[in-house]
Amino acid sequence: MLIDLSGTLHIDERAIPGSIEAVKRVLQSHSKSTTTTTTATTTTAGGGLQVRFVTNTSKESAASLRARLGRLGLPLPAEGETQMEDPVKIFSSLTAARTFLRSRSLRPLLLLSPNSLSDFADLDTRDPNAVVIGLAPDAFHYERLNEAFRLLVANPAAPLIAVNKSRYMKVADGFLSLGAGAFVSALEFSSGRTAHVIGKPSQGFFQTVLDDIGCTADEAVMIGDDLVDDVGGAQAAGLRGFLVRTGKFRAEDEHHEQIHPDGIFNDLAAAIDHILSFH
Amino acid sequence: MLIDLSGTLHIDERAIPGSIEAVKRVLQSHSKSTTTTTTATTTTAGGGLQVRFVTNTSKESAASLRARLGRLGLPLPAEGETQMEDPVKIFSSLTAARTFLRSRSLRPLLLLSPNSLSDFADLDTRDPNAVVIGLAPDAFHYERLNEAFRLLVANPAAPLIAVNKSRYMKVADGFLSLGAGAFVSALEFSSGRTAHVIGKPSQGFFQTVLDDIGCTADEAVMIGDDLVDDVGGAQAAGLRGFLVRTGKFRAEDEHHEQIHPDGIFNDLAAAIDHILSFH
């Protein structure tokens, strides 16, 4: 069970009502089923549902995400203390971006929020040869974006890496606000480059999560409030995609021309209860 | 003869060498030919070449443009003193945007540079129901762009109007810098709207200029440094398109997959001399 965070489990510091308890019901079903298996290593074969929080955040470090889940009542092991068989883990587009950069020894110009920079502290950023862009309102002004544009123009081999390409998000005041995707599009348009998108809806990101669980796409469901990134992305990767009517959900999402969710639920709790009723 | 301004006639306050003198040669040919005609109203029929400066500027008012041409040695009549038969006029995407807004009684949210606002001083901007975007580095920050995005989301009938959709421009330090098109793309991506582009390469803009001259597209040539907006736009409207190797010109423009200029010249003077040699 792949579950989005912002807009699906919580909005800012507020859990969406019933969501935390619903996730706990999933994990309880896991404890029950694993206690009935004979070996500790066959957690997925044991029938316990695995939960992966799959977030496109581009503004919060892994440590921040864990800290919030703890405050909301879902404490997770600290980084370095996670185990292969943990039934619940976080997959963040930011840490996936760091993995991408490190594997290619890239030196990034980082258009990222201050909070997220700790995920990139160990990377060399001198004489940059790549642009990484996430949601960074403080960096989204003409001078800084122009700096990134000029790097791309001067260095045709430099990749433009988008932590996500989100169109918009719902913020605490209830209004939609511009997502990082707007500024990714801006740089794509003027540089003529196509961004390498790390997070949802990229197929590679979903596959990394499936590989970690050790299941096939048709054994997994993605639940989220973003029709394109969560539902459409998951479906394109072979998973089922469930849409929730919370967060950035808009009424017209139920009648989209191309993307038809496998299920639409009022909230995460309703989606989870639906799944548990079949499990 | 349609001639681009920035990057073709001048760069900032500097005329491109030979360009002013070349335009004067065109106007002299005009004076000669009109003195040989018998009626003053048949200027185009008289064989004199007509010059229209056709600029996609989104940061300079009509008054600013005229003032600069004056400083460069090409004084034009002030607004209100122009005559139908003037052999040289300016067509600016900014004034075309104002005409568009007024004809539809729209109240714009203006993402425009301070200098250009004087072209819009007579418009009502309270309770806006349209977004107008031009090159406005001071307005290209998250908060102001988000304000425009929210207007578009809240009002599905509100048009997104781009004074131009320029990818980049060449500035005085010799580097390319982001054009307004980057930020038009940003708003298009997140709002799901397609911008109504006022300036080049829009067919309507070229047609307005041809109508003013009173000639057909195949009697006209557009000379500019922007392969897409000047050359491609003119060709799509049925004009010939000449590219100059000044301003934002880049070597790869000579080998573009889709757009093949009708002529490529080192600068405006060379392009004009080529035309005069056939006239």
Chai-1 contact restraints between the chains, C-beta under 6 A:
chainA,res_idxA,chainB,res_idxB,connection_type,confidence,min_distance_angstrom,max_distance_angstrom,comment,restraint_id
A,P137,B,Y142,contact,1.0,0.0,6.0,A-B,restraint_1
A,F140,B,Y142,contact,1.0,0.0,6.0,A-B,restraint_2
A,H141,B,H141,contact,1.0,0.0,6.0,A-B,restraint_3
A,Y142,B,P137,contact,1.0,0.0,6.0,A-B,restraint_4
A,Y142,B,F140,contact,1.0,0.0,6.0,A-B,restraint_5
A,N146,B,S177,contact,1.0,0.0,6.0,A-B,restraint_6
A,N146,B,L178,contact,1.0,0.0,6.0,A-B,restraint_7
A,F149,B,L178,contact,1.0,0.0,6.0,A-B,restraint_8
A,R150,B,F175,contact,1.0,0.0,6.0,A-B,restraint_9
A,V153,B,L176,contact,1.0,0.0,6.0,A-B,restraint_10
A,R167,B,S190,contact,1.0,0.0,6.0,A-B,restraint_11
A,Y168,B,S190,contact,1.0,0.0,6.0,A-B,restraint_12
A,F175,B,R150,contact,1.0,0.0,6.0,A-B,restraint_13
A,L176,B,V153,contact,1.0,0.0,6.0,A-B,restraint_14
A,S177,B,N146,contact,1.0,0.0,6.0,A-B,restraint_15
A,L178,B,N146,contact,1.0,0.0,6.0,A-B,restraint_16
A,L178,B,F149,contact,1.0,0.0,6.0,A-B,restraint_17
A,L178,B,S190,contact,1.0,0.0,6.0,A-B,restraint_18
A,G181,B,F189,contact,1.0,0.0,6.0,A-B,restraint_19
A,A182,B,A186,contact,1.0,0.0,6.0,A-B,restraint_20
A,A182,B,F189,contact,1.0,0.0,6.0,A-B,restraint_21
A,A182,B,S190,contact,1.0,0.0,6.0,A-B,restraint_22
A,F183,B,A186,contact,1.0,0.0,6.0,A-B,restraint_23
A,S185,B,S185,contact,1.0,0.0,6.0,A-B,restraint_24
A,S185,B,A186,contact,1.0,0.0,6.0,A-B,restraint_25
A,S185,B,F189,contact,1.0,0.0,6.0,A-B,restraint_26
A,A186,B,A182,contact,1.0,0.0,6.0,A-B,restraint_27
A,A186,B,F183,contact,1.0,0.0,6.0,A-B,restraint_28
A,A186,B,S185,contact,1.0,0.0,6.0,A-B,restraint_29
A,A186,B,A186,contact,1.0,0.0,6.0,A-B,restraint_30
A,F189,B,G181,contact,1.0,0.0,6.0,A-B,restraint_31
A,F189,B,A182,contact,1.0,0.0,6.0,A-B,restraint_32
A,F189,B,S185,contact,1.0,0.0,6.0,A-B,restraint_33
A,S190,B,R167,contact,1.0,0.0,6.0,A-B,restraint_34
A,S190,B,Y168,contact,1.0,0.0,6.0,A-B,restraint_35
A,S190,B,L178,contact,1.0,0.0,6.0,A-B,restraint_36
A,S190,B,A182,contact,1.0,0.0,6.0,A-B,restraint_37
